[in-house]
Amino acid sequence: MMAQRGLYYAAAAAIAVAGLLHMVSFSNAVGSNINNAILFGVGGMAQIFWVVPMIRRWGLPWYLVGIGGTAVFIAIWAITRIPDNPITGRGGPVSSMGLAVELAQLAFIGLTAAIIALEKRMKQTSNVPEAK
């Protein structure tokens, strides 16, 4: 039971780290690129909020939305590293901050997928009729 609880806290910590690092990126972008600032600010706040559904165990719909939103953030980051990409028109640099955010986001997705699998297995186990 304690190990199961640890998965929820680890997923919450991973998404919190990603959100906090996005908020740092927001503060760095405010004076130079308002579009990036909005993306990082809104995304960072959403990720910090996502700590609540993970710790409170709000369930599958919340887990899937968290995974989906995080996957979109990863996709945007990956696409914007490619030269002549459709979003920025140029390839962006790969920074240590960007890598840290991506690792935290990937950890969140992996941990949340493990939570979904665990909850599914626990539900199947509880629905098994007892032998007479």
C-alpha positions as CSV (number, residue, x, y, z in Angstrom):
1,M,0.0,0.0,0.0
2,M,2.8,2.4,0.9
3,A,4.6,1.7,-2.5
4,Q,1.3,2.5,-4.3
5,R,1.0,5.8,-2.5
6,G,4.5,6.6,-3.5
7,L,3.6,6.3,-7.2
8,Y,1.0,9.1,-6.8
9,Y,3.5,11.3,-4.9
10,A,6.2,10.6,-7.4
11,A,3.9,11.5,-10.3
12,A,2.8,14.7,-8.5
13,A,6.4,15.6,-7.8
14,A,7.4,15.1,-11.5
15,I,4.6,17.3,-12.8
16,A,5.3,19.9,-10.2
17,V,9.0,20.1,-11.2
18,A,8.0,20.5,-14.9
19,G,5.4,23.2,-13.9
20,L,7.9,25.1,-11.8
21,L,10.5,25.0,-14.5
22,H,7.9,26.2,-17.0
23,M,7.2,29.1,-14.7
24,V,10.9,30.0,-14.6
25,S,10.8,30.0,-18.4
26,F,7.7,32.2,-18.3
27,S,9.5,34.8,-16.2
28,N,12.5,34.7,-18.6
29,A,10.2,35.1,-21.6
30,V,7.9,37.9,-20.4
31,G,10.1,40.7,-21.6
32,S,11.2,39.2,-24.9
33,N,8.5,36.9,-26.4
34,I,4.9,37.3,-25.2
35,N,3.8,34.1,-27.1
36,N,6.3,32.0,-25.3
37,A,5.5,33.7,-22.0
38,I,1.8,32.8,-22.4
39,L,2.6,29.2,-23.3
40,F,5.0,28.7,-20.4
41,G,2.8,30.6,-17.9
42,V,-0.5,28.8,-18.7
43,G,1.2,25.4,-19.2
44,G,3.2,25.8,-16.0
45,M,0.2,26.8,-13.9
46,A,-1.8,23.8,-15.3
47,Q,1.1,21.5,-14.5
48,I,1.4,22.8,-11.0
49,F,-2.4,22.4,-10.6
50,W,-2.1,18.8,-11.7
51,V,-0.4,17.9,-8.4
52,V,-3.9,17.9,-6.9
53,P,-5.5,15.3,-9.1
54,M,-2.5,13.0,-8.6
55,I,-2.3,13.3,-4.8
56,R,-6.1,13.2,-4.4
57,R,-6.4,10.3,-6.9
58,W,-9.2,11.9,-8.9
59,G,-9.2,9.0,-11.4
60,L,-8.7,7.9,-14.9
61,P,-10.2,10.9,-16.8
62,W,-7.9,13.2,-14.9
63,Y,-4.9,11.0,-15.4
64,L,-5.5,10.7,-19.2
65,V,-5.9,14.5,-19.6
66,G,-2.7,15.0,-17.6
67,I,-0.9,12.6,-19.9
68,G,-2.4,14.1,-23.0
69,G,-1.5,17.7,-22.1
70,T,2.0,16.7,-21.1
71,A,2.5,14.8,-24.4
72,V,1.4,17.9,-26.3
73,F,4.1,19.9,-24.4
74,I,6.7,17.3,-25.3
75,A,5.6,17.3,-28.9
76,I,5.8,21.1,-29.1
77,W,9.3,21.1,-27.6
78,A,10.4,18.3,-30.0
79,I,8.9,20.0,-33.1
80,T,10.5,23.4,-32.2
81,R,14.0,21.8,-32.2
82,I,13.7,20.9,-35.9
83,P,15.1,23.4,-38.4
84,D,12.4,25.0,-40.6
85,N,9.6,23.7,-38.3
86,P,6.0,24.9,-38.8
87,I,5.8,26.6,-35.4
88,T,8.8,28.9,-35.3
89,G,10.4,28.4,-38.7
90,R,13.8,27.7,-37.2
91,G,15.3,25.0,-35.0
92,G,15.7,26.0,-31.3
93,P,18.6,25.1,-29.1
94,V,18.6,22.2,-26.7
95,S,19.2,23.7,-23.2
96,S,19.8,22.0,-19.9
97,M,16.6,23.6,-18.6
98,G,14.6,22.2,-21.6
99,L,16.1,18.7,-21.0
100,A,15.2,18.9,-17.3
101,V,11.6,19.8,-18.2
102,E,11.3,17.0,-20.8
103,L,12.7,14.4,-18.4
104,A,10.3,15.5,-15.6
105,Q,7.4,15.3,-18.1
106,L,8.4,11.9,-19.4
107,A,8.7,10.7,-15.8
108,F,5.2,12.0,-15.1
109,I,3.8,10.2,-18.1
110,G,5.5,6.9,-17.2
111,L,4.5,7.1,-13.5
112,T,0.9,8.0,-14.4
113,A,0.7,5.1,-16.9
114,A,2.0,2.8,-14.1
115,I,-0.8,4.2,-11.8
116,I,-3.4,3.5,-14.5
117,A,-2.2,0.0,-14.9
118,L,-2.1,-0.5,-11.1
119,E,-5.6,0.8,-10.6
120,K,-6.9,-1.4,-13.4
121,R,-5.3,-4.5,-11.9
122,M,-6.6,-3.7,-8.5
123,K,-10.1,-3.2,-9.9
124,Q,-9.9,-6.5,-11.7
125,T,-8.7,-8.3,-8.6
126,S,-11.5,-6.9,-6.5
127,N,-14.1,-8.0,-9.1
128,V,-12.9,-11.6,-9.0
129,P,-15.6,-13.7,-7.3
130,E,-14.5,-15.7,-4.2
131,A,-14.1,-19.4,-4.4
132,K,-16.7,-21.4,-2.4
